């Protein structure tokens, strides 16, 4: 309970052993991310089993996040193409590539069929993380005539971004469908979706999961990766449909001017909190720790800033997946979080606003006020679906939040929610017996002691309309 902001750590070849994973959990990893741009199903399956074993052995909730690769646009060239500023370059795709063969001008093919149909005059085409840029000047017969703005050497299979185009590419590829079936078979807790442009994308993925599993409940939660300019435009729509959000600053910094990313990050975090959707800040947080044992001062400030903004979680990518210091990266991030949360700059000066004024939300808001204005040492909650716990967490209380649930999926998914320490009670539904068990467990951990007061909240009734109990209890 030393930190409330959660840590998502990407796993890779440097962090797939049981010994290293145990150290990462001990040092603060709450959610293990598996990047399906890399690795075989066999490798991912083995690491999922290991994380589950450790979570059970250590009595610590650790969520598992499967991150789908999504569609990627790549260059197809037989040999490197040198582009000079001001030069005219032709672009086409695999559908129309025959139309550029006879031209004497240099040409580059994109590997997505008919994607040229979605690109308009004036659109920018960015290559290799935005290092090179061309602007479309003309379009005819599936061929784009472009002017080079930022030149360079274009090699085969380099990534391409087209920020302003309304691309009709499905965000779920054939590879994603295969990976999704595997992930659902492994019963993971979260699915991160790339290339999200609208709320419909989210619902399409959810419908696919329901069809594969043959049920509508206990599904993995969907995390919408905000990485496209179109996703920023449709953020409110996406927030209505997604379960959680990831500020994917890597691709976002390509699609949108890099100097705007920090401000957009704050806007996305704020709107996600208002919508009561857990939000992860990701990409390059401690990037230098891939090769160095300590982060730069700027990286420390970056993590601190995300914590001050009250993001639910901060994420490690290459630092914990392929770097020299996976455990040290988690430990360092934990220390930054703890120091920031102990400072006055992390305090909530006003009650965080919520979208909607439903009665249940108002009751939980009153419970938060009770916790804030009392000398209670902790907030003790029973929550079957996790909704009550997420709602209380939204207000970012100072006290530890201890949550008991009988639902194993809820137990694992609460690993992503700010400030929640979840415990699994599998003997029945969430009633007084569970709460008494949780209080006794908290006493053993020295979180609370005899004579302390705790705020007591039992979640919603099965109809979802009433709260079972709210009050103050003396331990």
C-alpha positions in Angstrom: 0.0 0.0 0.0 3.0 2.3 -0.4 1.8 3.5 -3.8 -1.6 4.1 -5.4 -0.7 4.7 -9.0 -0.4 1.3 -10.7 2.5 0.1 -12.9 2.0 -1.7 -16.2 5.2 -3.5 -17.3 5.7 -5.0 -20.8 7.3 -8.5 -20.6 9.9 -9.8 -23.0 12.9 -12.1 -23.3 14.7 -10.3 -20.4 11.7 -10.7 -18.1 10.1 -14.0 -18.8 11.7 -16.1 -16.0 9.8 -16.8 -12.8 12.6 -15.3 -10.7 12.6 -12.0 -12.6 8.8 -11.8 -12.7 8.6 -12.4 -8.9 11.0 -9.5 -8.4 9.0 -7.3 -10.7 5.8 -8.0 -8.7 7.6 -7.5 -5.4 8.8 -4.1 -6.7 5.4 -2.9 -7.8 4.3 -4.4 -11.1 0.5 -4.5 -11.1 -0.3 -5.4 -14.7 1.8 -7.5 -17.1 1.5 -6.4 -20.7 2.1 -8.8 -23.6 2.9 -7.1 -26.9 1.5 -9.3 -29.7 3.7 -7.5 -32.3 6.4 -9.9 -31.0 6.6 -13.5 -29.8 4.8 -16.8 -30.4 1.6 -18.0 -28.8 3.7 -20.7 -27.1 6.0 -18.1 -25.5 3.0 -15.9 -24.5 1.2 -18.9 -23.1 4.1 -19.9 -20.9 4.5 -16.4 -19.5 0.8 -16.1 -18.7 0.9 -19.3 -16.7 3.9 -18.1 -14.8 2.3 -14.8 -13.9 -0.9 -16.5 -12.8 1.2 -18.9 -10.6 3.1 -16.1 -9.0 -0.1 -14.0 -8.4 -1.6 -17.0 -6.6 1.5 -17.9 -4.6 2.1 -14.3 -3.5 -1.5 -13.4 -2.8 -1.2 -10.3 -5.0 -3.6 -9.3 -7.8 -1.7 -9.1 -11.1 -3.7 -8.3 -14.2 -2.7 -9.6 -17.7 -3.0 -7.3 -20.7 -2.8 -8.6 -24.3 -2.0 -5.8 -26.7 -3.1 -6.6 -30.2 -0.8 -5.4 -33.0 -3.5 -3.9 -35.2 -3.0 -2.9 -38.8 0.3 -1.5 -39.9 1.0 0.3 -43.2 4.5 -0.5 -44.6 6.6 0.5 -47.5 7.4 -2.0 -50.3 10.5 -1.1 -52.3 12.9 -3.4 -54.2 15.9 -1.3 -53.1 16.3 1.9 -50.9 14.8 5.0 -52.4 16.5 8.3 -51.7 14.1 11.2 -51.3 15.5 14.8 -51.5 13.6 17.9 -50.2 11.5 19.4 -53.0 11.7 16.2 -55.1 8.6 14.6 -56.7 7.9 11.0 -55.6 5.1 8.8 -56.7 3.2 6.7 -54.2 0.8 3.8 -54.9 -0.4 0.6 -53.3 -0.3 -3.1 -54.1 -3.7 -2.8 -55.9 -2.5 0.0 -58.3 1.3 -0.7 -58.4 1.2 -1.5 -62.2 0.2 2.2 -62.8 3.7 3.5 -61.7 5.9 0.9 -63.5 6.2 3.0 -66.7 7.0 6.2 -64.9 10.6 7.6 -64.9 9.9 9.1 -61.4 10.9 7.4 -58.2 8.1 5.4 -56.7 7.1 3.8 -53.4 4.4 1.2 -52.9 2.3 0.8 -49.8 1.5 -2.7 -48.7 -2.2 -2.2 -47.9 -4.6 -2.9 -50.8 -6.6 0.1 -52.1 -5.4 2.4 -49.3 -4.7 5.1 -51.9 -8.4 5.4 -52.3 -8.6 6.9 -48.8 -5.8 9.4 -49.2 -6.6 12.9 -50.5 -4.7 15.8 -52.0 -3.1 17.8 -49.1 -2.7 14.8 -46.9 0.8 14.2 -45.4 2.5 10.8 -45.6 5.0 10.2 -42.8 7.6 7.4 -43.0 9.7 5.7 -40.3 8.2 7.3 -37.2 7.8 10.6 -39.0 11.4 11.1 -39.8 10.5 11.6 -43.5 7.4 13.5 -44.8 5.8 14.0 -48.2 2.6 16.0 -49.1 0.2 14.8 -51.7 -0.1 17.2 -54.6 -2.1 15.2 -57.2 -4.1 12.0 -57.3 -5.0 10.0 -60.4 -5.6 6.3 -61.3 -4.5 5.1 -57.9 -1.2 7.1 -58.0 -0.3 9.9 -55.7 2.1 12.6 -56.8 3.9 14.0 -53.8 6.4 16.6 -52.9 9.2 15.7 -50.4 9.2 18.0 -47.4 11.6 16.1 -45.1 13.8 13.8 -47.1 15.8 10.6 -46.3 16.3 7.1 -47.5 13.2 4.9 -47.6 14.0 1.2 -47.0 11.7 -1.7 -47.4 9.0 -2.5 -44.8 9.2 0.8 -43.0 6.2 2.1 -41.0 3.9 4.7 -42.6 1.5 7.1 -40.9 -1.2 9.2 -42.7 -2.6 11.4 -40.0 -5.3 13.3 -41.8 -6.7 10.5 -44.0 -9.9 8.8 -43.0 -8.6 5.3 -43.5 -11.2 2.5 -43.9 -8.7 -0.1 -42.7 -10.3 -2.4 -40.1 -8.5 -2.1 -36.8 -8.8 -5.9 -36.4 -6.6 -7.8 -38.8 -6.5 -11.6 -39.5 -3.5 -11.8 -37.2 -5.4 -10.0 -34.5 -8.3 -12.4 -34.8 -6.0 -15.4 -34.2 -4.3 -13.6 -31.3 -7.6 -12.7 -29.8 -8.8 -16.3 -29.9 -5.6 -17.3 -28.2 -5.9 -14.6 -25.5 -9.5 -15.4 -24.8 -8.5 -19.0 -24.4 -5.9 -18.0 -21.9 -8.5 -15.9 -20.0 -6.6 -12.7 -19.9 -8.0 -9.6 -18.1 -7.5 -6.8 -20.7 -7.3 -6.5 -24.4 -5.6 -3.4 -25.8 -6.9 -2.3 -29.2 -4.7 -0.4 -31.6 -5.7 1.9 -34.4 -9.0 2.9 -32.6 -10.9 5.6 -34.4 -14.4 5.4 -33.0 -16.6 3.9 -30.4 -17.9 1.5 -33.1 -14.4 -0.1 -33.3 -14.7 -0.9 -29.6 -18.1 -2.5 -29.9 -17.0 -4.5 -32.9 -14.2 -6.0 -30.8 -16.6 -6.6 -27.9 -19.1 -8.4 -30.2 -16.2 -10.5 -31.6 -15.2 -11.5 -28.0 -18.8 -12.5 -27.2 -19.1 -14.6 -30.3 -15.8 -16.4 -29.6 -16.6 -17.1 -26.0 -20.3 -17.7 -26.4 -21.2 -15.5 -23.5 -21.7 -11.8 -22.6 -20.3 -11.6 -19.1 -16.9 -11.8 -17.5 -15.2 -10.6 -20.7 -11.7 -9.0 -20.7 -11.9 -5.3 -20.4 -11.1 -3.4 -23.6 -8.3 -0.7 -23.5 -8.6 1.8 -26.3 -5.1 3.0 -27.4 -5.3 6.7 -28.3 -2.7 7.0 -30.9 -4.4 8.4 -34.0 -5.5 12.0 -34.8 -8.9 10.6 -35.6 -9.1 9.1 -32.1 -8.5 12.6 -30.6 -11.4 14.0 -32.6 -13.7 11.1 -31.5 -12.4 10.8 -27.9 -15.8 11.5 -26.3 -17.4 8.7 -28.4 -14.6 6.3 -27.7 -14.9 7.0 -23.9 -18.6 6.1 -24.0 -17.8 2.6 -25.3 -14.3 1.6 -24.0 -13.5 0.1 -20.5 -10.2 1.8 -20.2 -7.8 4.1 -22.1 -4.1 4.1 -23.0 -2.3 7.3 -24.0 -0.1 5.7 -26.6 2.4 8.6 -27.0 4.6 6.9 -29.5 2.3 6.9 -32.5 0.4 9.8 -31.1 3.6 11.9 -31.3 3.9 10.9 -35.0 0.3 11.7 -36.0 0.2 15.0 -34.1 2.9 17.6 -33.6 5.2 16.3 -30.8 5.1 19.6 -29.0 1.3 19.1 -28.4 1.5 15.6 -26.9 2.0 16.6 -23.3 -1.1 18.9 -23.4 -3.1 16.2 -25.2 -2.0 13.7 -22.5 -3.5 15.9 -19.8 -6.7 16.4 -21.8 -7.1 12.6 -22.3 -6.4 11.8 -18.6 -8.9 14.5 -17.5 -11.6 13.2 -19.8 -11.0 9.6 -18.9 -11.3 10.4 -15.2 -14.5 12.2 -15.7 -15.9 9.2 -17.6 -14.6 6.9 -14.8 -12.4 5.0 -17.2 -9.0 3.8 -16.0 -6.2 5.6 -17.9 -2.7 4.5 -18.6 0.1 6.9 -19.7 2.5 4.9 -21.9 5.7 5.0 -24.0 9.2 6.2 -23.3 8.6 7.0 -19.7 12.0 5.7 -18.5 13.4 5.0 -22.0 17.1 5.6 -21.1 16.9 2.7 -18.6 16.9 0.3 -21.5 20.7 0.7 -21.4 21.4 2.8 -18.3 20.8 1.8 -14.6 19.3 5.2 -13.8 16.8 7.4 -15.7 17.3 11.0 -16.8 15.9 13.9 -14.8 13.5 14.6 -17.6 12.1 11.0 -17.4 11.6 11.3 -13.7 9.7 14.5 -14.3 7.6 12.8 -17.0 6.5 10.0 -14.6 5.9 12.6 -11.8 3.7 14.6 -14.1 1.5 11.7 -14.9 1.1 10.9 -11.2 0.2 14.5 -10.4 -2.4 14.3 -13.1 -3.9 11.3 -11.3 -3.5 8.8 -14.1 -4.5 5.3 -12.9 -1.3 3.8 -14.2 2.1 4.5 -15.9 3.7 2.0 -18.3 7.1 0.5 -19.1 7.7 -0.8 -22.6 11.2 -1.6 -23.8 12.6 -0.8 -20.4 11.1 -4.1 -18.9 10.8 -6.1 -22.1 14.2 -5.9 -23.7 16.4 -3.6 -21.6 19.3 -4.4 -19.3 17.5 -3.4 -16.1 13.8 -4.7 -16.1 13.6 -5.1 -12.3 15.4 -1.8 -11.6 13.0 0.0 -14.0 10.0 -1.2 -12.1 11.6 -0.3 -8.8 12.6 3.2 -10.0 9.1 3.9 -11.3 7.7 2.8 -7.9 10.0 5.1 -6.1 9.1 8.1 -8.3 5.4 7.3 -7.7 5.8 7.0 -3.9 7.8 10.3 -3.7 5.2 12.1 -5.8 2.2 10.8 -3.9 3.8 11.8 -0.6 4.2 15.3 -1.8 1.5 18.1 -1.5 1.5 18.4 -5.3 -0.4 15.1 -5.6 -3.3 16.2 -3.5 -6.7 16.6 -4.9 -7.7 20.2 -4.2 -11.3 19.6 -5.4 -13.6 16.7 -5.9 -13.0 15.2 -9.3 -16.1 15.8 -11.4 -18.1 12.9 -12.9 -20.1 12.6 -16.0 -23.7 12.2 -15.0 -25.5 12.7 -11.7 -27.0 9.3 -11.1 -28.2 8.6 -7.5 -25.7 5.8 -6.9 -22.8 8.1 -7.9 -24.0 10.7 -5.5 -24.2 8.2 -2.7 -20.6 7.2 -3.3 -19.6 10.8 -3.5 -21.1 11.3 -0.1 -19.1 8.3 1.2 -16.0 9.9 -0.2 -16.9 13.1 1.8 -17.4 11.0 4.9 -13.9 9.5 4.4 -12.3 12.9 3.7 -13.8 14.6 6.8 -13.4 11.7 9.3 -10.3 10.2 10.9 -10.9 6.8 9.2 -7.8 4.9 8.6 -9.0 3.0 5.5 -11.9 2.5 3.2 -13.2 -1.1 3.1 -15.4 -2.1 0.1 -17.2 -5.2 -1.1 -17.6 -5.2 -4.9 -18.7 -8.0 -7.1 -18.4 -6.4 -10.5 -15.8 -3.8 -9.5 -18.0 -0.9 -10.3 -18.3 0.4 -6.8 -14.6 0.1 -6.3 -13.8 2.0 -9.5 -16.3 4.7 -8.6 -14.9 5.3 -5.2 -11.3 5.3 -6.6 -12.4 8.0 -9.0 -12.4 10.5 -6.1 -8.8 9.7 -5.3 -9.1 9.4 -1.5 -6.1 9.7 0.8 -6.9 6.5 2.7 -6.0 3.0 1.6 -8.8 1.3 -0.4 -9.2 -2.3 0.5 -11.6 -4.2 -1.8 -12.9 -7.8 -1.4 -14.6 -9.6 -4.2 -15.7 -13.2 -4.9 -15.3 -12.7 -8.7 -11.8 -13.7 -9.9 -12.0 -11.6 -13.1 -12.9 -8.5 -11.0 -10.1 -9.3 -8.6 -7.6 -9.3 -11.5 -9.0 -6.3 -13.4 -8.9 -4.1 -10.3 -5.1 -4.4 -10.5 -5.3 -1.5 -13.0 -7.4 0.8 -10.9 -5.8 3.6 -8.9 -5.3 3.0 -5.2 -7.2 -0.4 -5.0 -5.7 -3.3 -3.1 -8.0 -6.2 -4.0 -8.5 -9.5 -2.2 -10.2 -12.6 -3.5 -12.8 -14.3 -1.3 -14.2 -17.3 -3.2 -16.5 -18.7 -0.6 -19.6 -16.8 -1.6 -21.0 -13.4 -2.8 -19.9 -10.1 -1.2 -21.6 -9.8 2.1 -20.7 -9.0 5.7 -18.7 -12.2 6.1 -16.3 -11.2 3.3 -15.8 -7.7 4.9 -15.0 -9.2 8.3 -12.4 -11.5 6.6 -10.9 -8.6 4.8 -10.6 -6.5 7.9 -8.9 -9.3 9.7 -6.5 -9.7 6.8 -5.7 -5.9 6.9 -5.0 -6.2 10.6 -2.4 -8.9 9.9 -0.8 -6.6 7.3 -0.7 -3.7 9.9 -2.7 -1.6 7.5 -5.3 -1.0 10.3 -5.3 -1.8 14.0 -7.8 -2.5 16.8 -9.7 0.7 17.6 -9.2 2.3 14.2 -12.2 3.5 12.3 -12.9 2.4 8.7 -15.4 3.6 6.1 -17.5 0.5 5.2 -19.1 0.2 1.8 -20.9 -2.9 0.4 -21.6 -2.7 -3.3 -24.8 -2.4 -5.3 -27.7 -4.8 -4.9 -28.1 -7.3 -7.8 -30.6 -4.9 -9.5 -27.8 -2.3 -9.6 -30.0 0.4 -8.2 -29.3 0.4 -4.4 -26.3 0.3 -2.2 -26.3 -2.5 0.4 -24.5 -0.6 3.2 -22.5 2.4 3.9 -21.2 3.6 7.3 -18.3 3.8 9.8 -17.0 0.7 11.7 -14.6 0.5 14.5 -12.1 -2.3 14.1 
